Amino acid sequence: MPMETDKSSLKKPPVERALKNTPTYNMIRFWGRKPWNLVRAYIESYTKPHGIVLDPFAGCGVVAIESLKTKRRVIYNDLNRYCRFIARTSAISVDLIKLKEAFDKLLRDLRTKSYPVLINNKKRQIKLNCLYSTDCPNCGLNLLETIFITVIRILETS
């Protein structure tokens, strides 16, 4: 005999419109991505803080990321390695100060250190920054600085 459910105890689904994706979700396009704000509304409506959210076909991890942001524990699963990589790297918390320090060190090393290379079978010393001397056509900044500024903007708004 089928189990009867008391429908009066069920919450009404949150009614919202999909908002624009945040930079975190725009970094990588994924065909099955659900609107983050709708996912968050369902998580907050149907689970309690510190509860467990299971997503057995998790894709790029919107459910996992929004669950973590709302203080839920997550069981994430997807067979696709690419999806698991996207979800894992999108959910990692980044210390912006340490990131900036590491990037500044990288820029210093590229500008100051020279490395031996073979050019026409002759050993020569070159600075690696000559390999990254492209300037951004929009702002005129060096390519590495442009990449760093973009990463910081994405992480600050997430």
C-alpha positions in Angstrom: 0.0 0.0 0.0 1.5 3.4 -1.0 2.6 5.6 1.9 0.4 8.8 2.3 2.1 12.1 2.8 0.6 14.9 4.8 0.8 17.6 2.2 0.0 20.4 4.8 3.5 19.9 6.3 5.3 20.5 3.0 6.7 24.0 2.5 5.8 25.9 -0.6 8.7 26.2 -3.0 10.3 29.6 -3.0 9.2 31.7 -5.9 11.9 33.8 -7.4 13.4 34.8 -10.7 16.9 33.7 -11.7 19.4 36.5 -11.1 22.5 37.0 -13.2 25.4 34.7 -12.4 28.2 35.9 -10.2 31.7 35.9 -11.6 32.4 32.6 -9.9 29.8 31.0 -12.0 30.7 32.9 -15.2 34.4 31.8 -15.1 33.5 28.5 -16.8 30.4 27.9 -18.9 28.5 24.7 -18.2 25.4 23.6 -20.1 23.5 22.2 -17.1 24.2 25.0 -14.6 21.2 26.0 -12.5 20.6 29.6 -11.4 22.5 30.0 -8.1 19.9 32.1 -6.4 17.1 29.6 -7.0 19.3 26.8 -5.8 20.2 28.8 -2.7 16.5 29.5 -2.0 15.6 25.8 -2.2 18.5 24.9 0.1 17.5 27.5 2.7 13.8 26.5 2.5 14.2 22.7 2.7 17.3 22.2 4.8 18.6 23.4 8.2 22.0 25.0 8.8 24.6 22.3 9.4 22.3 19.8 7.7 23.5 17.5 4.9 22.7 18.2 1.2 23.1 15.3 -1.2 23.6 16.0 -4.9 24.2 12.7 -6.7 24.4 14.2 -10.2 26.2 17.4 -9.2 27.7 18.7 -12.4 29.7 21.9 -11.9 28.7 22.1 -8.2 26.2 24.9 -7.9 24.3 23.0 -5.2 27.5 22.1 -3.4 28.8 25.7 -3.5 25.6 27.3 -2.4 25.2 24.7 0.4 28.6 25.5 1.7 27.9 29.2 1.6 24.7 28.7 3.6 26.5 26.6 6.3 25.3 23.1 5.1 27.4 20.0 4.7 27.6 18.5 1.3 27.8 15.2 -0.4 28.9 15.9 -4.0 29.0 13.2 -6.7 29.5 13.3 -10.4 31.1 10.8 -12.8 32.6 13.5 -15.0 36.2 14.4 -13.9 35.9 17.8 -15.5 32.8 18.6 -13.5 34.5 17.5 -10.3 37.5 19.7 -11.0 35.2 22.7 -11.7 33.3 22.1 -8.5 36.3 21.6 -6.3 38.2 24.6 -7.6 35.1 26.8 -7.4 34.4 25.9 -3.8 37.9 26.6 -2.5 38.3 29.6 -0.3 41.2 31.9 -1.4 43.3 34.1 0.9 43.6 37.2 -1.4 46.5 38.6 0.6 48.5 35.4 0.1 47.5 35.2 -3.5 48.7 38.8 -4.1 52.0 38.0 -2.3 52.6 34.9 -4.5 51.7 36.8 -7.6 54.0 39.7 -6.7 56.9 37.2 -6.1 56.2 35.6 -9.5 56.3 39.1 -11.2 59.5 40.0 -9.4 61.1 36.7 -10.4 60.0 37.1 -14.0 61.4 40.7 -14.2 64.7 40.0 -12.4 65.9 36.4 -12.7 67.5 35.2 -15.9 67.6 31.6 -17.0 69.9 29.7 -19.4 68.3 28.7 -22.7 69.6 27.3 -26.0 69.2 29.6 -29.0 70.7 28.2 -32.2 72.7 25.7 -30.1 74.3 28.5 -28.1 73.6 28.9 -24.4 72.3 32.3 -23.5 70.7 33.9 -20.4 67.3 35.4 -20.9 64.8 37.0 -18.6 61.5 35.1 -18.8 59.4 38.3 -18.7 60.2 38.7 -22.4 57.9 35.7 -23.0 55.0 37.7 -21.3 55.5 41.1 -22.8 52.0 41.3 -24.3 50.0 44.4 -23.3 46.2 44.4 -22.9 44.6 46.2 -25.8 41.9 47.6 -23.6 43.8 49.0 -20.6 47.4 49.0 -21.7 48.6 47.0 -18.7 51.1 44.2 -19.0 49.3 40.8 -19.6 50.4 39.3 -16.3 49.1 42.3 -14.3 45.9 42.2 -16.2 45.3 38.6 -15.4 46.0 39.2 -11.7 43.6 42.1 -11.5 40.9 40.0 -13.2 41.4 37.2 -10.8 41.2 39.5 -7.8 38.0 41.2 -9.1 36.4 37.7 -9.6 37.3 36.5 -6.1 36.3 39.8 -4.4 32.8 39.7 -5.8 32.2 36.0 -5.2 
